[in-house]
Amino acid sequence: MEALNKLKKDSIDLIISDILMPKMDGFQLCRECKSDEAFRKIPFVFYTATYIDKGDEEFARKLGAEKFIIKPVEPDVFINTIKGVIRDVEKGKILPKKKKPALKEKETFKLYSERLIKKLEKKMLDLEKSEKHIKYLYSVLGAIRKVNQLVVKEKNRDIFLQKTCDTLTKARGYNAVWWVY
């Protein structure tokens, strides 16, 4: 929303936007800009670390974005890319859009929804992996605590080793552990 207000107030030559933003995301901003007669001539560049799939870039291009840069990128590469966009505009390689983007509203909504669903699915997968890893770490921590208790309590070396092996076996989900001394 702030970006659109800024565009209405000031003369802007280039828009560089992240996709992940609080009120209006970059996809929506790009669509609004490319749908508005006053702004569609302004080159639009996405600079994102969150939406990095090939499908995200394709959607951005369909909305009218001239470039799609994935963070992190070296500052000199970023600056050269932006200079390239400006140079392409000056040489007429990037022509101002004369009409609304080719995507119809229904198609835009469908593609936008697909991008969001894909992002949510990835986040859910990441959460599941994190949860499994936390459970594993918790079981290892429990095993370490039990072994520490054995170190203090058990004076007989053979019994200590057997109980330690049993504890670690249970923590790791193994059926048996062999020890030789």
C-alpha positions as CSV (number, residue, x, y, z in Angstrom):
1,M,0.0,0.0,0.0
2,E,2.8,2.4,0.9
3,A,4.5,1.7,-2.4
4,L,1.4,2.6,-4.4
5,N,1.0,5.8,-2.4
6,K,4.7,6.6,-3.1
7,L,4.2,6.0,-6.8
8,K,1.3,8.4,-6.9
9,K,3.3,11.2,-5.1
10,D,6.8,10.8,-6.6
11,S,8.3,10.3,-10.0
12,I,9.7,6.8,-9.9
13,D,12.0,5.3,-12.6
14,L,12.4,1.8,-11.3
15,I,10.6,-0.4,-8.8
16,I,12.6,-3.0,-6.8
17,S,10.4,-5.0,-4.5
18,D,10.5,-8.0,-2.3
19,I,7.7,-10.5,-2.6
20,L,7.1,-11.1,1.1
21,M,5.7,-7.9,2.5
22,P,3.1,-7.2,5.3
23,K,0.0,-5.6,3.7
24,M,0.3,-6.1,0.0
25,D,2.9,-8.6,-1.3
26,G,5.2,-8.0,-4.2
27,F,3.1,-10.1,-6.6
28,Q,0.0,-7.9,-5.9
29,L,2.1,-4.8,-6.1
30,C,3.5,-5.8,-9.5
31,R,0.0,-6.6,-10.8
32,E,-1.3,-3.3,-9.6
33,C,1.5,-1.4,-11.2
34,K,1.3,-3.2,-14.5
35,S,-2.5,-2.8,-14.5
36,D,-2.3,1.0,-14.0
37,E,-1.8,3.2,-17.0
38,A,0.4,5.6,-15.0
39,F,2.8,3.0,-13.7
40,R,3.0,0.2,-16.2
41,K,5.9,1.8,-18.0
42,I,8.1,1.6,-14.9
43,P,10.4,-1.4,-14.9
44,F,9.7,-3.8,-12.1
45,V,12.4,-6.0,-10.4
46,F,11.8,-8.6,-7.8
47,Y,14.5,-9.1,-5.1
48,T,13.5,-12.0,-2.9
49,A,14.9,-14.7,-0.6
50,T,11.5,-16.4,0.2
51,Y,9.9,-17.1,-3.1
52,I,12.7,-18.7,-5.0
53,D,11.1,-21.5,-7.1
54,K,11.1,-21.5,-10.8
55,G,7.3,-21.2,-10.7
56,D,7.6,-18.0,-8.6
57,E,9.9,-16.5,-11.2
58,E,7.5,-17.5,-14.1
59,F,4.6,-16.0,-12.3
60,A,6.5,-12.8,-11.7
61,R,7.3,-12.6,-15.4
62,K,3.7,-13.2,-16.3
63,L,2.7,-10.3,-14.1
64,G,5.1,-8.1,-16.0
65,A,8.3,-8.1,-13.9
66,E,11.4,-7.4,-16.0
67,K,13.9,-9.2,-13.6
68,F,13.8,-11.7,-10.8
69,I,16.8,-11.6,-8.4
70,I,17.2,-14.2,-5.7
71,K,18.8,-13.2,-2.4
72,P,21.6,-13.4,-1.4
73,V,23.5,-11.9,-4.3
74,E,26.8,-10.1,-4.2
75,P,26.3,-6.3,-4.2
76,D,28.2,-5.8,-7.4
77,V,26.1,-8.4,-9.2
78,F,22.9,-6.8,-7.9
79,I,24.1,-3.3,-9.0
80,N,25.1,-4.6,-12.4
81,T,21.8,-6.3,-12.9
82,I,19.9,-3.1,-12.0
83,K,22.2,-1.1,-14.4
84,G,21.4,-3.7,-17.0
85,V,17.7,-3.1,-16.6
86,I,18.1,0.6,-16.8
87,R,20.3,0.2,-19.9
88,D,17.8,-2.1,-21.5
89,V,15.0,0.5,-20.9
90,E,17.2,3.3,-22.4
91,K,18.0,1.1,-25.5
92,G,14.4,0.2,-26.0
93,K,14.8,-3.5,-25.2
94,I,12.3,-3.1,-22.4
95,L,9.4,-1.3,-23.9
96,P,6.7,0.4,-21.8
97,K,3.7,-1.8,-21.5
98,K,0.9,-0.2,-23.5
99,K,-1.9,-2.4,-22.2
100,K,-2.8,-4.4,-19.1
101,P,-0.9,-7.6,-18.4
102,A,-1.8,-10.7,-20.5
103,L,-3.0,-12.5,-17.3
104,K,-6.7,-12.3,-16.7
105,E,-7.9,-11.8,-13.1
106,K,-9.1,-15.4,-12.8
107,E,-5.8,-16.8,-14.1
108,T,-3.8,-14.4,-11.9
109,F,-5.7,-15.6,-8.8
110,K,-5.2,-19.3,-9.8
111,L,-1.4,-18.8,-10.3
112,Y,-1.2,-16.7,-7.2
113,S,-3.0,-19.3,-5.1
114,E,-0.7,-22.0,-6.5
115,R,2.3,-20.0,-5.4
116,L,0.9,-19.5,-1.9
117,I,-0.1,-23.2,-1.6
118,K,3.4,-24.3,-2.8
119,K,5.0,-22.0,-0.2
120,L,2.7,-23.3,2.6
121,E,3.4,-26.9,1.6
122,K,7.1,-26.2,1.8
123,K,6.8,-24.6,5.2
124,M,4.7,-27.5,6.5
125,L,7.4,-29.9,5.3
126,D,10.1,-27.9,6.9
127,L,8.1,-27.8,10.2
128,E,7.7,-31.6,10.1
129,K,11.4,-32.1,9.5
130,S,12.2,-29.7,12.4
131,E,9.7,-31.5,14.6
132,K,11.3,-34.9,13.9
133,H,14.8,-33.4,14.5
134,I,13.6,-31.9,17.8
135,K,12.2,-35.3,18.9
136,Y,15.5,-36.9,18.0
137,L,17.5,-34.3,19.9
138,Y,15.1,-34.7,22.9
139,S,15.7,-38.5,23.0
140,V,19.5,-38.0,22.7
141,L,19.3,-35.5,25.6
142,G,17.3,-37.9,27.6
143,A,19.9,-40.7,26.9
144,I,22.8,-38.4,27.9
145,R,21.0,-37.5,31.2
146,K,20.5,-41.2,32.0
147,V,24.2,-42.0,31.1
148,N,25.3,-39.1,33.4
149,Q,23.2,-40.5,36.2
150,L,24.8,-43.9,35.6
151,V,28.3,-42.4,35.8
152,V,27.5,-41.1,39.2
153,K,25.5,-44.1,40.6
154,E,27.0,-47.2,39.0
155,K,30.3,-48.3,40.4
156,N,30.5,-51.7,38.7
157,R,32.1,-51.1,35.2
158,D,30.4,-54.1,33.5
159,I,26.9,-53.1,34.8
160,F,27.6,-49.4,33.9
161,L,28.6,-50.4,30.3
162,Q,25.6,-52.7,29.9
163,K,23.1,-50.1,31.2
164,T,24.8,-47.4,29.1
165,C,24.4,-49.5,26.0
166,D,20.8,-50.3,26.8
167,T,20.0,-46.6,27.3
168,L,21.7,-45.6,24.0
169,T,20.0,-48.5,22.2
170,K,16.5,-47.3,23.3
171,A,17.3,-43.7,22.6
172,R,18.4,-44.5,19.0
173,G,15.7,-47.1,18.4
174,Y,18.2,-50.0,17.8
175,N,17.4,-53.6,18.8
176,A,20.8,-54.3,20.3
177,V,24.3,-52.9,20.9
178,W,27.3,-55.1,21.3
179,W,30.2,-54.0,23.4
180,V,33.6,-55.7,23.8
181,Y,36.3,-54.8,26.2
